[in-house]
C-alpha cells in the first residue's frame, strides 16, 4: 500500500520589518496549503520578520514583535490539522538564534535553531545570530533544552516550555526534520545524518538571493540531498526585494529520491504568495533506502536524533484518493531571462514599496542606460500581464499598486506603454559633444516603450560653472591667481583640465536628474498631492565600477541601479535578446554601437575601452580572479598568463613608448598591474556606488559585498616585484636559447 503525503512549500514576497504584511502572507500560504489538502507546510527563512532586517535583529523589539505575529498565527486556528514550519528569530537565555518554530493544532511542538550560519559574500548572519552549539566530541546534534515561552504565548497555548534544539518530529506514520538555508550548502549537511537516522521528510526554509547562473547549483544540492540518501526534500524561499540590494528568487521545490516533483517560479509571477504542492510517496523512499545495503549498514550505527512525538498522521487516510506527483525536469531560466525578470521584479517591488511616483532616467542612447530603460519597460509589461493572467489576489494587489504609484484611484492601464507613460520619464541630456546617432536611439527607444521623453542641453550650465571659476578671487598670497587654471580647455590644455571639464558635464547631469525628478509633470492628470517624486535610476555596469571608470557623483549617482551588478558582455547580449523577445527593435542598434561616454567627442571619436586601457572582457576576467577566486596581483597574473595565452590584449595606458610591454608575459603582467592600480586609486569612488541589484559574483559593492579600505597603497611594491620576478623567470628559457644559438 502506498504511503502518500500531501505537502506544501512556498515562495513569499516578504518585506523586512513589515510584520503585518508578512503575517498576512504567511496566513494566506497556510490557508492555501490547507485548502489543497496538505498536512505539512514549510516557509522561508525568517519569514515573520523578513530576512534582510540586518541590525534590526540587534533590537529586542524585533523578537517581541515576532512573538506577537506567531501568537496571531496560533490564535487564528489556521494550524489546526496541519503541521507548520515557521521561520523567525528567537532569544534563548539572552542569546539570539535564527530558528524554525513548529506548530500544530494551536500548540508549539518544538523550536529548531540554525547550526551553520551564512557569513560570507552578502551574508552577515553571525553579526545578528549565534550558531546553536553542538559539542564536537559528542555524537549526534547535541542536547535538547527547554525554552520558556513568553507569558502571552503561554496563555494562548497552555504551555510553559517547549523543546529547543536539533530534533525531529515523529508523527504517527513518518518522521520530519529541518535544515535552514546555509546548512544545505555545507559539506557535512545535517540531512545526511538525518536521513541515515530514518527521517523521511526534510524541510529547508531558505533566504537565498538571485545571482546570475546560480540556480542550477541550488537545484543540484537539493537533488543530491535525496538522490544519494533517499527521502523527501522541501525547499522554501523568499521571492522579491525585501528592502535591500538582493532579490530573492523563489524557486521553491519538492524532490523525492533525486527527482523533482514540484517547482515554484523563479521570477514568473508578481503574486506575493505562491504555494507549491506535491503528493509524495513515502513507500518509494523506504524502498530505495532499504535496498541500498551500504546505506543500511551506515544507518545501523548512526547517532540517533531526538524525536518529539505528535499524535498526528501526515499520510492520507485513503491512499486511493491521491496520486503521487510525477517527476519532471526542473525549469532553469537562461541568463538573459534572468537579467530580464530579476531586476525588473526588483524595480517593481522597490517602486511600489517606496511610495514614489515612478522612475526618471538620463537616457543617453548607449548600452547601459538603454538596458535600464528596457528593464523598466519589462517591469511595465509584467505588471500589465499580471492584471490579465495572475491570480485574483495578484490582480487585485497589482492594480492597487499601480493606482497608488500613479496617484490615480480609477486608473487601469490599457497596455504596458500606457503604464510606462504614467510612471517613467527619460531625458536625453545633450552637450556639444553629443552625437546625432545616440540622440536618435534615445528618442526611438523611449517611443517604443511608451516613456515620457524630453531633452535638455547642459552646455549653458557647464559654461556657467566655468565662468564662475574664471571670476575666482584669491584671498591668500600663497597662490597667485595667474597660476590657477581659471580658463580650462578640453583640447589643447593639460590632462587635468580635460578631466575636470569632463567631470563638470557628468556631474551636471546628476544635478539636473534630481531637479527634473522632482519637478517634471509626469502625466498624473493634474495631481497636486504632496509627497513623492520620481526615483532617479543609475546605469553604471559592474565592470566600469570595478575599474573606477566613472565620475564620482555623476549621473551614476542615483537612487538605485538595476544593472550595477551586471557585466558589459551580458548587457550587450541582453539588449539583443530583449530586442528580439520583447519587441523593442531599436535595441539591436544600441547593442551594435561602440560604447562611448561622449564627453570629449561624439560616438566614434571617444571610446570607453580606449579611455580605460582595458576591454570589457579583460575587466570581467580580472574582476573574477580578484573577487571570486580570491587572487592577489601575483596569483591573478599566474592564472591569466594561461587563460590569455591566445588573446590579443589592449594597450596599456600606464606603460607606453619604450616602456610598453613586448612579450606576452610582460603584457599580461602590465595588464594585471594596471587593473590593481586603477582599482585601488579609485576605491574611494566605490564607497558612493548607488545601491545596485546584486547579480554578479565579482561586484565591487563597498557596502556589504566587497569590503576593503578606500585608502589603499597603490604602488603594490612587493606584489608587483613578485610579478616581475615571475616574468623574468618565464623569460629564462628563451634567453638561454638565444645565448646558445
C-alpha positions as CSV (number, residue, x, y, z in Angstrom):
1,X,0.0,0.0,0.0
2,X,1.4,3.4,-1.0
3,X,2.1,5.8,1.9
4,X,1.1,9.1,0.3
5,X,1.6,12.5,2.0
6,X,0.5,15.9,0.6
7,X,3.0,18.6,1.4
8,X,3.4,22.3,0.7
9,X,6.3,24.7,0.4
10,X,6.1,28.3,-0.8
11,X,7.6,31.5,-2.2
12,X,6.7,34.5,-0.1
13,X,7.4,38.1,-1.1
14,X,8.2,39.3,2.5
15,X,9.5,42.8,3.4
16,X,12.0,43.4,6.2
17,X,10.2,44.6,9.4
18,X,6.7,44.6,7.7
19,X,5.2,42.5,10.5
20,X,1.6,42.9,9.5
21,X,2.2,42.4,5.8
22,X,4.5,39.4,6.4
23,X,1.9,37.9,8.8
24,X,-0.9,38.2,6.2
25,X,1.2,36.5,3.6
26,X,2.1,33.6,6.0
27,X,-1.5,33.1,7.0
28,X,-2.5,33.1,3.3
29,X,0.1,30.5,2.5
30,X,-1.0,28.2,5.3
31,X,-4.7,28.6,4.4
32,X,-3.9,27.7,0.7
33,X,-1.9,24.7,1.8
34,X,-4.8,23.5,4.0
35,X,-7.3,24.1,1.2
36,X,-5.2,22.0,-1.1
37,X,-5.4,19.1,1.5
38,X,-1.8,19.4,2.7
39,X,-0.8,18.1,6.2
40,X,2.6,19.8,6.3
41,X,3.6,23.3,5.2
42,X,7.1,24.9,5.3
43,X,8.0,28.5,4.7
44,X,11.1,30.7,4.0
45,X,13.8,31.6,6.5
46,X,12.9,34.3,9.0
47,X,9.6,34.8,7.2
48,X,7.9,36.5,10.1
49,X,10.4,39.4,10.1
50,X,11.7,39.2,6.6
51,X,15.3,38.1,6.0
52,X,17.0,41.4,5.4
53,X,16.3,43.2,8.7
54,X,20.1,43.5,9.3
55,X,20.8,45.5,12.5
56,X,17.2,45.5,13.5
57,X,17.9,41.9,14.6
58,X,20.0,43.5,17.3
59,X,16.9,45.2,18.8
60,X,14.8,43.3,21.4
61,X,11.7,44.8,19.9
62,X,12.2,42.7,16.8
63,X,12.0,39.5,18.9
64,X,9.0,40.9,20.8
65,X,7.0,41.6,17.6
66,X,8.0,38.2,16.1
67,X,6.3,36.5,19.0
68,X,3.2,38.8,18.6
69,X,3.0,37.6,15.0
70,X,3.4,34.0,16.0
71,X,0.7,34.5,18.6
72,X,-1.7,35.7,15.8
73,X,-0.9,32.6,13.8
74,X,-1.8,30.4,16.8
75,X,-4.9,32.4,17.6
76,X,-6.2,32.3,14.0
77,X,-6.7,28.5,14.2
78,X,-5.0,28.1,10.8
79,X,-2.6,25.5,12.2
80,X,-5.4,23.1,13.1
81,X,-4.8,19.7,11.3
82,X,-1.6,20.9,9.5
83,X,1.9,20.7,10.8
84,X,3.5,24.2,10.1
85,X,7.2,25.1,10.0
86,X,7.7,28.9,10.5
87,X,10.9,30.9,10.3
88,X,11.6,33.5,13.0
89,X,14.2,34.9,15.4
90,X,14.2,33.6,18.9
91,X,16.1,34.8,22.0
92,X,17.1,31.9,24.3
93,X,18.9,32.7,27.6
94,X,19.8,36.1,26.2
95,X,21.3,34.6,23.0
96,X,19.7,35.3,19.6
97,X,19.1,32.4,17.3
98,X,17.7,32.0,13.8
99,X,15.0,29.4,14.3
100,X,12.3,27.2,12.8
101,X,9.2,27.1,15.1
102,X,7.0,24.1,14.6
103,X,3.3,24.5,15.2
104,X,0.3,22.0,15.2
105,X,-3.2,22.5,16.4
106,X,-2.6,25.8,18.1
107,X,0.4,24.4,20.0
108,X,4.2,24.9,19.7
109,X,5.7,21.5,19.1
110,X,9.4,22.5,19.1
111,X,11.9,25.1,18.2
112,X,14.8,24.2,15.9
113,X,17.8,26.7,15.9
114,X,20.1,27.1,12.9
115,X,23.5,25.5,13.4
116,X,25.5,26.7,10.4
117,X,25.4,30.4,9.5
118,X,25.8,32.1,6.2
119,X,28.6,34.6,6.9
120,X,30.3,35.4,3.6
121,X,29.5,37.3,0.4
122,X,26.3,39.3,1.0
123,X,25.6,37.5,4.3
124,X,26.4,38.6,7.8
125,X,24.3,36.2,9.9
126,X,26.8,35.9,12.7
127,X,26.6,39.7,13.3
128,X,23.0,39.0,14.4
129,X,22.7,35.4,15.4
130,X,24.7,32.7,17.3
131,X,25.0,29.2,15.9
132,X,23.4,26.5,18.1
133,X,26.3,24.9,20.0
134,X,26.9,21.2,19.5
135,X,29.8,19.6,21.4
136,X,32.3,18.4,18.9
137,X,33.2,15.3,20.9
138,X,29.7,14.0,21.4
139,X,27.8,12.1,18.7
140,X,24.6,13.5,17.1
141,X,23.4,17.0,17.3
142,X,23.6,17.9,21.0
143,X,21.3,18.2,23.9
144,X,17.7,19.3,23.8
145,X,17.0,22.3,26.1
146,X,13.7,23.7,27.5
147,X,12.7,27.0,26.1
148,X,10.4,29.1,28.3
149,X,7.7,30.7,26.2
150,X,6.7,34.4,26.6
151,X,3.8,34.8,29.1
152,X,1.3,35.8,26.4
153,X,2.2,32.7,24.4
154,X,1.8,30.6,27.5
155,X,-1.6,31.9,27.9
156,X,-2.5,31.1,24.3
157,X,-1.2,27.6,24.2
158,X,-1.3,26.4,27.8
159,X,2.4,25.5,27.5
160,X,5.2,26.8,29.7
161,X,8.2,25.3,28.0
162,X,8.8,23.7,24.6
163,X,11.9,21.6,23.5
164,X,14.6,23.5,21.7
165,X,17.5,22.0,19.7
166,X,18.3,20.0,16.7
167,X,15.5,17.5,16.6
168,X,12.9,15.6,14.5
169,X,9.1,15.5,14.7
170,X,7.8,11.9,14.8
171,X,4.2,11.7,13.7
172,X,2.2,8.5,13.8
173,X,3.3,7.5,10.3
174,X,6.6,9.3,9.4
175,X,9.4,11.5,10.7
176,X,10.1,15.1,9.7
177,X,13.1,17.3,10.4
178,X,14.6,20.5,9.2
179,X,17.5,22.4,7.7
180,X,17.9,26.1,7.2
181,X,19.3,27.6,4.1
182,X,23.1,27.5,4.5
183,X,23.0,24.1,6.1
184,X,22.2,22.6,2.7
185,X,25.3,24.2,1.2
186,X,27.8,22.9,3.9
187,X,30.0,19.9,3.2
188,X,28.6,17.9,6.1
189,X,25.0,18.9,5.8
190,X,22.6,17.8,8.6
191,X,20.3,16.0,6.1
192,X,23.0,13.2,5.7
193,X,22.8,12.2,9.4
194,X,19.0,12.9,9.5
195,X,18.3,10.6,6.5
196,X,20.6,7.8,8.0
197,X,18.6,8.0,11.2
198,X,15.3,7.4,9.4
199,X,14.0,11.0,8.9
200,X,11.9,10.7,5.7
201,X,10.8,14.3,5.1
202,X,13.3,17.2,5.4
203,X,12.2,20.9,5.1
204,X,14.6,23.7,4.3
205,X,13.4,27.3,4.9
206,X,15.8,29.5,2.9
207,X,16.6,33.1,2.2
208,X,18.6,32.6,-0.9
209,X,19.2,35.6,-3.3
210,X,19.4,35.6,-7.1
211,X,22.8,35.6,-8.7
212,X,23.3,35.0,-12.4
213,X,23.8,31.3,-13.2
214,X,23.3,30.2,-9.6
215,X,20.0,28.4,-9.6
216,X,21.4,25.2,-11.1
217,X,23.8,24.9,-8.1
218,X,20.9,25.2,-5.7
219,X,18.9,22.6,-7.6
220,X,21.9,20.2,-7.7
221,X,22.2,20.5,-4.0
222,X,18.6,19.6,-3.3
223,X,18.7,16.8,-5.9
224,X,21.8,15.3,-4.4
225,X,20.4,15.5,-0.9
226,X,17.7,13.0,-1.9
227,X,19.5,11.2,-4.7
228,X,22.2,9.6,-2.5
229,X,20.3,9.5,0.8
230,X,16.8,8.9,-0.4
231,X,13.9,10.9,1.1
232,X,11.7,13.9,0.5
233,X,13.1,17.4,0.5
234,X,11.0,20.5,0.6
235,X,12.8,23.8,-0.2
236,X,11.1,27.1,0.6
237,X,12.4,30.6,-0.3
238,X,11.7,34.3,-0.2
239,X,10.9,36.0,-3.5
240,X,11.3,39.7,-4.2
241,X,13.1,42.7,-2.9
242,X,12.7,42.8,0.9
243,X,14.4,46.2,1.2
244,X,18.0,45.8,0.1
245,X,20.3,45.1,-2.9
246,X,19.4,41.4,-3.1
247,X,16.5,40.0,-4.9
248,X,15.2,36.6,-3.6
249,X,14.3,34.4,-6.5
250,X,11.9,31.9,-5.1
251,X,12.0,28.6,-7.0
252,X,10.6,26.6,-4.1
253,X,10.7,22.9,-4.9
254,X,10.0,19.4,-3.7
255,X,12.3,16.5,-4.5
256,X,11.8,12.8,-3.9
257,X,14.7,10.3,-4.3
258,X,16.6,12.7,-6.6
259,X,13.5,13.6,-8.8
260,X,11.8,17.0,-8.9
261,X,8.1,16.6,-8.4
262,X,7.1,20.2,-7.8
263,X,8.7,23.6,-8.5
264,X,7.6,27.2,-8.0
265,X,8.5,30.0,-10.3
266,X,11.9,31.8,-10.0
267,X,10.6,35.1,-11.3
268,X,7.4,34.4,-13.2
269,X,4.5,35.9,-11.3
270,X,4.2,39.1,-9.3
271,X,1.9,37.3,-6.8
272,X,3.2,37.8,-3.3
273,X,2.2,34.3,-2.2
274,X,3.0,31.2,-4.3
275,X,2.2,27.9,-2.7
276,X,3.8,24.8,-4.2
277,X,2.0,21.5,-3.5
278,X,3.1,17.9,-4.1
279,X,2.0,14.4,-3.2
280,X,4.9,12.3,-2.2
281,X,5.1,8.6,-1.8
282,X,7.0,7.5,1.3
283,X,6.9,3.9,0.2
284,X,9.3,4.8,-2.6
285,X,11.6,6.4,0.0
286,X,11.5,3.3,2.2
287,X,12.1,1.0,-0.8
288,X,15.1,3.0,-2.1
289,X,16.7,3.2,1.3
290,X,16.2,-0.4,2.3
291,X,17.6,-1.8,-1.0
292,X,20.8,0.3,-0.7
293,X,22.7,-2.1,1.5
294,X,25.8,0.0,2.2
295,X,23.5,2.8,3.3
296,X,21.6,0.5,5.7
297,X,25.0,-0.5,7.2
298,X,25.9,3.1,7.9
299,X,22.3,3.8,9.2
300,X,22.5,1.0,11.7
301,X,25.3,2.7,13.6
302,X,24.4,6.4,13.1
303,X,23.7,8.5,16.2
304,X,20.0,9.0,16.9
305,X,18.5,12.4,16.8
306,X,16.0,13.4,19.4
307,X,12.4,12.8,18.3
308,X,9.5,14.9,19.5
309,X,6.3,12.8,19.2
310,X,3.0,14.1,18.0
311,X,-0.4,12.4,17.9
312,X,-1.0,13.3,14.3
313,X,-0.9,11.5,11.0
314,X,0.6,13.2,7.9
315,X,-0.4,10.4,5.4
316,X,-3.6,10.3,3.6
317,X,-6.3,8.2,5.3
318,X,-7.4,6.9,1.9
319,X,-4.3,6.5,-0.3
320,X,-6.6,5.8,-3.3
321,X,-7.8,9.4,-3.1
322,X,-4.4,10.7,-4.1
323,X,-1.8,10.1,-6.8
324,X,1.9,10.8,-6.5
325,X,3.1,13.9,-8.2
326,X,5.0,12.9,-11.4
327,X,8.7,13.7,-11.8
328,X,9.9,16.3,-14.3
329,X,13.0,18.1,-15.4
330,X,13.3,21.4,-13.4
331,X,12.9,24.7,-15.2
332,X,16.1,26.9,-15.3
333,X,16.0,30.3,-17.0
334,X,18.8,31.2,-19.4
335,X,20.9,34.1,-18.3
336,X,19.2,36.7,-20.5
337,X,15.8,35.7,-19.0
338,X,17.4,36.1,-15.5
339,X,18.5,39.6,-16.4
340,X,15.1,40.4,-17.8
341,X,13.0,39.1,-14.9
342,X,15.2,39.5,-11.8
343,X,16.0,43.3,-11.9
344,X,12.5,44.1,-13.4
345,X,10.9,42.4,-10.4
346,X,13.3,44.3,-8.1
347,X,12.3,47.6,-9.7
348,X,8.6,46.8,-9.3
349,X,8.9,45.9,-5.6
350,X,11.1,48.9,-4.9
351,X,8.8,51.3,-6.6
352,X,5.5,50.1,-5.1
353,X,7.0,49.9,-1.6
354,X,8.9,53.2,-1.7
355,X,5.8,55.5,-2.0
356,X,7.4,57.3,-5.0
357,X,5.6,58.1,-8.3
358,X,7.8,56.5,-10.8
359,X,11.3,56.5,-12.3
360,X,13.4,59.1,-14.0
361,X,16.3,58.0,-16.2
362,X,19.0,60.0,-18.0
363,X,18.8,58.2,-21.3
364,X,22.0,58.6,-23.4
365,X,21.1,56.1,-26.1
366,X,24.1,53.9,-25.0
367,X,24.1,50.3,-23.9
368,X,23.9,50.9,-20.1
369,X,21.0,53.4,-19.9
370,X,19.2,51.6,-22.7
371,X,19.4,48.4,-20.7
372,X,18.0,50.2,-17.7
373,X,15.2,51.6,-19.8
374,X,14.4,48.2,-21.1
375,X,14.1,46.8,-17.6
376,X,11.6,49.4,-16.7
377,X,9.7,48.5,-19.9
378,X,9.7,44.8,-19.0
379,X,8.5,45.8,-15.5
380,X,5.5,47.5,-17.0
381,X,4.9,44.6,-19.3
382,X,4.9,42.2,-16.4
383,X,2.6,44.4,-14.3
384,X,0.0,44.7,-17.1
385,X,0.2,41.0,-17.9
386,X,-0.4,40.2,-14.2
387,X,-3.7,42.1,-14.5
388,X,-5.0,39.5,-17.0
389,X,-3.2,36.3,-16.2
390,X,-2.5,36.5,-12.5
391,X,-4.4,35.0,-9.6
392,X,-7.4,37.0,-8.3
393,X,-5.3,38.0,-5.3
394,X,-2.4,39.1,-7.5
395,X,-4.7,41.1,-9.9
396,X,-6.1,43.0,-7.0
397,X,-2.7,43.7,-5.4
398,X,-1.0,44.8,-8.7
399,X,-3.9,47.1,-9.7
400,X,-3.9,48.7,-6.2
401,X,-0.1,49.2,-6.5
402,X,-0.5,50.8,-9.9
403,X,-3.1,53.2,-8.7
404,X,-1.1,54.0,-5.6
405,X,2.0,54.7,-7.7
406,X,0.2,56.9,-10.3
407,X,-2.0,58.7,-7.7
408,X,-4.9,57.8,-10.0
409,X,-7.5,55.9,-8.0
410,X,-9.5,54.7,-11.0
411,X,-6.6,54.2,-13.5
412,X,-6.3,50.9,-15.3
413,X,-3.6,50.7,-18.0
414,X,-4.6,49.6,-21.4
415,X,-1.1,48.2,-22.1
416,X,2.5,48.3,-21.0
417,X,3.2,51.5,-22.9
418,X,0.2,53.2,-21.3
419,X,1.5,52.3,-17.9
420,X,5.0,53.5,-18.8
421,X,3.6,56.8,-19.8
422,X,2.3,57.4,-16.3
423,X,5.4,56.4,-14.3
424,X,8.5,56.6,-16.5
425,X,10.3,59.8,-17.7
426,X,13.5,59.8,-19.7
427,X,15.7,62.7,-20.7
428,X,18.5,63.0,-23.3
429,X,21.0,65.4,-21.7
430,X,22.9,66.7,-24.6
431,X,26.2,68.6,-24.8
432,X,28.2,70.0,-27.6
433,X,29.9,66.5,-27.8
434,X,26.7,64.5,-28.2
435,X,26.1,62.8,-31.5
436,X,23.0,62.6,-33.6
437,X,23.0,58.8,-33.5
438,X,22.8,58.5,-29.7
439,X,20.1,61.2,-29.7
440,X,18.1,59.3,-32.3
441,X,18.4,56.0,-30.5
442,X,17.3,57.5,-27.2
443,X,14.2,59.0,-28.9
444,X,13.3,55.8,-30.7
445,X,13.7,53.7,-27.6
446,X,11.6,56.0,-25.4
447,X,8.9,56.0,-28.1
448,X,8.9,52.2,-28.5
449,X,8.4,51.6,-24.7
450,X,6.0,54.5,-24.0
451,X,8.2,56.6,-21.8
452,X,7.6,60.4,-21.5
453,X,10.8,61.6,-23.2
454,X,12.4,65.0,-23.2
455,X,15.8,66.5,-23.9
456,X,17.9,69.4,-22.5
457,X,21.3,71.0,-23.3
458,X,23.7,71.1,-20.4
459,X,26.3,73.4,-22.2
460,X,24.9,76.6,-20.5
461,X,25.2,75.1,-17.1
462,X,28.8,73.9,-17.8
463,X,29.6,77.3,-19.2
464,X,28.2,79.0,-16.1
465,X,30.4,76.9,-13.9
466,X,33.4,77.8,-15.9
467,X,32.5,81.5,-15.8
468,X,32.1,81.3,-12.0
469,X,35.6,79.7,-11.8
470,X,37.1,82.4,-14.1
471,X,35.9,85.0,-11.6
472,X,37.5,83.3,-8.7
473,X,39.2,85.7,-6.2
474,X,42.2,84.6,-4.1
475,X,42.3,85.9,-0.5
476,X,45.7,84.3,0.2
477,X,49.1,85.3,-1.0
478,X,50.2,81.6,-1.1
479,X,48.9,81.0,-4.6
480,X,49.0,83.8,-7.3
481,X,45.7,83.7,-9.3
482,X,47.6,83.7,-12.6
483,X,49.0,80.2,-11.7
484,X,45.5,78.8,-11.3
485,X,43.9,77.3,-14.5
486,X,40.9,79.6,-14.3
487,X,40.2,79.2,-18.0
488,X,40.5,75.4,-18.6
489,X,40.0,73.8,-22.0
490,X,39.4,70.2,-23.1
491,X,41.5,70.3,-26.2
492,X,45.0,71.8,-26.1
493,X,45.1,72.1,-22.3
494,X,46.5,69.8,-19.6
495,X,45.2,66.3,-18.8
496,X,43.8,67.7,-15.5
497,X,41.9,70.4,-17.3
498,X,40.4,67.8,-19.7
499,X,39.3,65.6,-16.9
500,X,37.8,68.5,-14.9
501,X,35.7,69.6,-17.8
502,X,34.5,66.1,-18.5
503,X,33.5,65.8,-14.8
504,X,31.6,69.0,-14.9
505,X,29.4,67.6,-17.7
506,X,28.9,64.3,-15.8
507,X,28.0,66.0,-12.5
508,X,25.7,68.5,-14.2
509,X,23.7,65.6,-15.5
510,X,23.3,64.2,-12.0
511,X,22.1,67.6,-10.6
512,X,19.7,68.0,-13.4
513,X,18.4,64.5,-13.0
514,X,17.4,65.1,-9.4
515,X,16.0,68.6,-10.2
516,X,13.9,67.1,-13.0
517,X,12.8,64.1,-11.0
518,X,11.2,66.5,-8.5
519,X,9.6,68.9,-11.0
520,X,8.7,67.0,-14.2
521,X,4.9,67.0,-14.8
522,X,4.8,63.2,-15.5
523,X,1.3,62.7,-16.8
524,X,-0.6,62.3,-13.5
525,X,-3.6,64.2,-14.8
526,X,-3.2,67.3,-12.7
527,X,-2.4,65.5,-9.4
528,X,-1.0,68.0,-6.9
529,X,-0.9,65.8,-3.8
530,X,2.1,66.4,-1.6
531,X,4.9,63.8,-1.2
532,X,6.6,61.6,-3.7
533,X,8.7,62.2,-6.7
534,X,10.4,60.2,-9.4
535,X,13.2,57.9,-8.3
536,X,16.4,58.5,-10.3
537,X,17.8,55.4,-11.9
538,X,21.5,54.9,-12.4
539,X,23.1,52.9,-15.2
540,X,26.7,52.1,-14.3
541,X,27.7,48.5,-15.0
542,X,29.8,46.2,-12.7
543,X,32.9,46.3,-14.9
544,X,33.1,50.2,-15.0
545,X,32.5,50.3,-11.3
546,X,35.3,47.8,-10.8
547,X,37.7,49.9,-12.9
548,X,36.5,53.2,-11.4
549,X,35.6,54.4,-14.9
550,X,33.0,56.9,-13.9
551,X,32.9,60.3,-12.3
552,X,32.2,60.4,-8.6
553,X,28.7,61.9,-8.0
554,X,27.9,61.9,-11.8
555,X,24.8,60.6,-13.3
556,X,25.8,57.1,-12.0
557,X,24.9,58.6,-8.6
558,X,21.2,57.8,-8.3
559,X,18.6,56.3,-6.0
560,X,19.0,52.7,-7.3
561,X,20.8,51.0,-10.2
562,X,19.2,47.8,-11.7
563,X,22.3,47.0,-13.8
564,X,25.1,47.8,-11.3
565,X,25.7,44.1,-10.7
566,X,25.8,43.0,-14.4
567,X,28.8,43.0,-16.7
568,X,29.0,44.6,-20.1
569,X,29.2,41.4,-22.0
570,X,25.9,40.2,-20.5
571,X,24.3,43.6,-21.1
572,X,25.1,43.5,-24.8
573,X,23.6,40.1,-25.1
574,X,20.6,41.2,-23.0
575,X,19.9,44.1,-25.4
576,X,20.0,41.7,-28.4
577,X,17.7,39.3,-26.5
578,X,15.3,42.0,-25.5
579,X,15.1,43.4,-29.0
580,X,14.1,40.0,-30.3
581,X,11.9,38.8,-27.5
582,X,10.2,41.9,-26.2
583,X,9.6,43.7,-29.4
584,X,12.0,46.7,-28.9
585,X,13.6,46.9,-32.3
586,X,16.0,49.8,-31.6
587,X,18.0,47.8,-29.1
588,X,19.9,46.0,-31.8
589,X,21.3,49.3,-33.0
590,X,22.3,50.1,-29.4
591,X,24.0,46.7,-29.0
592,X,25.9,47.2,-32.2
593,X,27.3,50.6,-31.2
594,X,30.7,51.1,-29.7
595,X,30.5,52.2,-26.1
596,X,31.3,55.9,-25.7
597,X,30.9,58.5,-22.8
598,X,30.6,61.4,-25.4
599,X,32.4,63.8,-23.0
600,X,35.2,64.8,-25.4
601,X,33.7,63.8,-28.7
602,X,30.7,62.0,-30.2
603,X,30.3,58.3,-30.6
604,X,33.1,57.0,-32.7
605,X,35.5,59.8,-31.6
606,X,35.7,58.7,-27.9
607,X,35.8,55.0,-26.9
608,X,35.2,53.7,-23.4
609,X,37.7,50.8,-23.9
610,X,40.4,53.1,-25.2
611,X,39.8,55.5,-22.3
612,X,40.0,52.7,-19.7
613,X,43.0,51.0,-21.3
614,X,41.1,47.7,-20.9
615,X,38.5,45.8,-22.8
616,X,35.3,44.8,-21.0
617,X,36.3,41.1,-21.5
618,X,39.6,41.8,-19.8
619,X,37.9,43.6,-16.9
620,X,35.5,40.7,-16.4
621,X,38.3,38.2,-16.1
622,X,40.4,40.4,-13.8
623,X,37.4,41.0,-11.5
624,X,36.6,37.3,-11.4
625,X,40.2,36.5,-10.4
626,X,40.2,39.1,-7.7
627,X,36.9,38.5,-6.0
628,X,35.7,35.0,-6.9
629,X,39.0,33.2,-7.0
630,X,40.4,35.3,-4.1
631,X,43.6,36.2,-6.0
632,X,46.0,39.0,-5.3
633,X,48.1,40.5,-8.1
634,X,50.6,37.7,-8.3
635,X,48.0,34.9,-8.4
636,X,46.0,36.9,-10.9
637,X,49.0,37.1,-13.2
638,X,49.7,33.4,-12.9
639,X,46.1,32.4,-13.8
640,X,45.7,34.9,-16.6
641,X,49.0,34.2,-18.4
642,X,47.4,30.8,-19.2
643,X,43.9,32.0,-19.9
644,X,45.0,34.8,-22.1
645,X,47.7,32.8,-23.9
646,X,45.8,33.2,-27.2
647,X,44.2,36.6,-26.7
648,X,45.3,39.9,-28.1
649,X,45.4,42.4,-25.2
650,X,44.5,46.1,-25.3
651,X,47.5,48.6,-25.0
652,X,48.4,49.8,-21.5
653,X,47.8,53.5,-20.6
654,X,50.5,53.4,-18.0
655,X,53.3,51.7,-19.9
656,X,53.7,53.3,-23.3
657,X,56.5,54.1,-25.8
658,X,59.8,52.5,-24.8
659,X,58.2,51.2,-21.6
660,X,55.4,49.3,-23.4
661,X,55.5,45.6,-22.7
662,X,56.8,43.5,-25.5
663,X,56.4,39.8,-24.7
664,X,53.1,38.2,-23.9
665,X,54.1,37.6,-20.2
666,X,55.0,41.3,-20.0
667,X,51.7,42.3,-21.5
668,X,49.7,40.2,-19.1
669,X,51.8,41.4,-16.2
670,X,51.2,45.0,-17.1
671,X,47.5,44.5,-17.5
672,X,47.3,43.0,-14.1
673,X,49.3,45.9,-12.6
674,X,47.1,48.4,-14.4
675,X,44.0,46.8,-13.1
676,X,45.1,46.7,-9.4
677,X,46.4,50.2,-9.6
678,X,43.2,51.7,-11.0
679,X,41.0,49.6,-8.7
680,X,43.0,50.9,-5.7
681,X,43.3,54.5,-6.8
682,X,39.5,54.6,-7.5
683,X,38.5,52.6,-4.5
684,X,37.1,55.8,-2.8
685,X,34.5,56.0,-5.6
686,X,33.1,52.7,-4.6
687,X,32.0,54.0,-1.2
688,X,29.5,56.1,-3.1
689,X,28.2,53.5,-5.5
690,X,24.4,53.7,-6.0
691,X,22.6,50.7,-4.3
692,X,22.5,48.2,-7.1
693,X,20.8,44.9,-7.9
694,X,23.2,42.2,-6.9
695,X,23.7,39.8,-9.8
696,X,27.4,39.2,-10.4
697,X,29.7,37.4,-8.0
698,X,32.6,39.8,-8.6
699,X,30.6,43.0,-7.7
700,X,32.8,45.7,-6.1
701,X,29.9,46.9,-3.9
702,X,31.6,48.5,-1.0
703,X,28.6,48.5,1.3
704,X,28.5,44.8,2.1
705,X,29.9,42.5,-0.6
706,X,33.5,43.6,-1.3
707,X,34.9,45.0,1.9
708,X,38.2,46.8,1.5
709,X,39.9,50.0,2.6
710,X,39.0,53.0,0.5
711,X,42.5,54.5,1.0
712,X,44.9,51.9,-0.4
713,X,48.6,51.8,-1.1
714,X,48.5,52.0,-4.9
715,X,52.2,51.1,-5.6
716,X,51.8,47.4,-4.6
717,X,55.7,47.3,-4.4
718,X,56.0,43.8,-3.0
719,X,53.2,42.3,-5.1
720,X,54.4,43.9,-8.4
721,X,58.0,42.9,-7.7
722,X,56.8,39.3,-7.3
723,X,55.1,39.5,-10.7
724,X,58.3,40.9,-12.3
725,X,60.3,38.0,-10.8
726,X,57.9,35.5,-12.4
727,X,58.0,37.3,-15.7
728,X,61.8,37.2,-15.6
729,X,61.7,33.5,-14.7
730,X,59.4,32.8,-17.6
731,X,61.8,34.5,-20.0
732,X,64.8,32.5,-18.9
733,X,64.3,29.5,-21.4
734,X,64.0,31.9,-24.3
735,X,67.1,33.9,-23.2
736,X,69.1,30.8,-22.7
737,X,68.2,29.5,-26.2
738,X,69.2,32.9,-27.7
739,X,72.6,32.8,-26.0
740,X,73.3,29.3,-27.2
741,X,72.2,29.8,-30.8
